[in-house]
Amino acid sequence: MPNVYQGEDSCWARHERVHVPGSGVDARAARGILRLIEAELRRGWTYDRQCRRIRMTPTLAKKRAVYLIALAKKHRGAAEAERVAELVYGWLERHRMLSNAVRRKIALAAR
């Protein structure tokens, strides 16, 4: 199954001719992925893991954004996960999606 955002074989690369370069999530990749999530929120749809169009909701956007922290920790370690957590926190705050539950998830994911 292809990645949705990252890599030349990602869903975004196949259908939109735009992708986040590299493999593994770090702060730079997270910033790019958050931009793509923002674009999907505006247009109202995204891709699933099979590259099929699905509805993009604020709930799905939050889940994907917070998941970037776990991916950064897995790929790059705790220090990079902290940097990604700061990016995600700011992004969610700017888009008025930051609830207490999401704050807790970010804190737990960055540990």
C-alpha positions in Angstrom: 0.0 0.0 0.0 1.4 3.4 -0.9 1.9 6.2 1.5 -0.7 9.0 1.2 1.6 12.0 1.3 5.3 11.0 1.2 7.4 9.6 -1.6 7.2 9.5 -5.3 4.8 6.5 -5.3 2.4 8.2 -2.8 -1.2 8.9 -3.5 -0.6 12.6 -3.8 2.3 12.0 -6.2 0.1 9.7 -8.4 -2.9 11.9 -8.5 -1.8 15.5 -7.8 1.8 15.3 -9.0 2.9 16.8 -5.6 4.5 14.9 -2.7 6.6 15.3 0.4 10.1 14.1 -0.5 12.0 11.5 1.5 11.0 8.7 3.8 10.4 8.8 7.5 8.8 11.8 9.3 11.0 14.6 10.6 10.1 18.2 11.3 10.6 19.2 7.6 8.4 16.4 6.3 5.8 17.0 9.0 5.5 20.7 7.9 5.0 19.5 4.3 2.4 16.9 5.3 0.5 19.5 7.4 0.3 21.8 4.4 -1.2 18.9 2.3 -3.7 18.1 5.1 -4.7 21.8 5.1 -5.3 21.7 1.4 -7.4 18.6 1.8 -9.5 20.3 4.5 -10.2 23.2 2.2 -11.2 21.0 -0.7 -13.1 18.5 1.4 -11.6 15.2 0.4 -8.4 13.1 0.7 -7.0 9.7 -0.2 -7.1 6.5 1.9 -4.3 4.0 1.9 -5.6 2.5 -1.4 -5.5 5.9 -3.0 -9.3 6.1 -3.2 -11.0 9.5 -2.6 -12.6 9.8 0.8 -14.1 12.7 2.7 -11.7 14.8 4.7 -13.2 15.9 8.0 -11.7 18.0 10.8 -11.6 14.8 12.9 -9.6 12.9 10.3 -7.3 15.9 9.9 -6.6 15.9 13.7 -5.9 12.2 13.7 -3.5 12.4 10.8 -1.7 15.4 12.3 -1.3 13.8 15.8 -0.1 10.6 14.2 2.8 12.5 12.7 4.3 12.7 16.2 4.3 9.0 16.6 5.8 8.5 13.2 8.6 11.0 14.0 9.3 9.2 17.2 9.5 5.9 15.4 11.6 7.1 12.5 13.8 9.8 14.1 13.6 9.5 17.9 12.2 11.4 20.9 14.0 14.7 20.2 12.5 15.0 16.7 9.1 13.9 18.0 9.2 16.9 20.3 9.9 19.2 17.4 7.1 17.7 15.4 4.8 17.9 18.4 5.4 21.6 18.6 4.6 22.0 14.9 1.4 19.9 15.2 0.3 21.8 18.3 0.7 25.1 16.6 -1.0 23.9 13.4 -4.0 22.6 15.4 -4.1 25.8 17.4 -4.2 28.0 14.3 -7.0 25.9 12.8 -9.0 26.0 16.1 -8.9 22.2 16.5 -7.0 22.0 19.8 -9.1 20.5 22.5 -8.0 19.2 25.9 -8.2 15.6 24.7 -6.0 16.5 21.7 -3.5 18.3 24.0 -3.3 15.1 26.1 -2.7 12.9 23.0 0.1 15.2 21.8 1.7 15.1 25.2 1.5 11.3 25.3 2.7 10.8 21.8 5.7 13.1 22.3 7.0 11.1 25.4 
